[in-house]
């Protein structure tokens, strides 16, 4: 019995075309959602945590460690002894080294800087 060698290629082609069509519809749905957000509709952005410690756990602990011991980023224990409050706020807002700027919302930067300066 000879099997037709074109069948696998036809199956792959049908699967690829189906996937392309499905992703096109997904993209159209996303475009409508983005357009409604641009017009002032409901936004799906995450809100900032209520306090600096929760925000740290969500955003910063991956680089600075769960216990502030450092990792990819430097240790934050005793940062208040090394940097002034204004310097800490500057690093939070503008970044430094590998740390990107703007991770902390501007309205939370003062609160986060005060909390970091008290870490021991």
Secondary structure, 3 states (H helix, E strand, C coil): CCCCCCHHHHHHHHHHHHHHHHHHHHHHHHHHHHHHHHCCCCCCCCCCCCCHHHHHHHHHHHHHCCCCCCCCCCCCCCHHHHCCHHHHHHHHHHCECCECCCCCCHHHHHHHHHHHHCCC
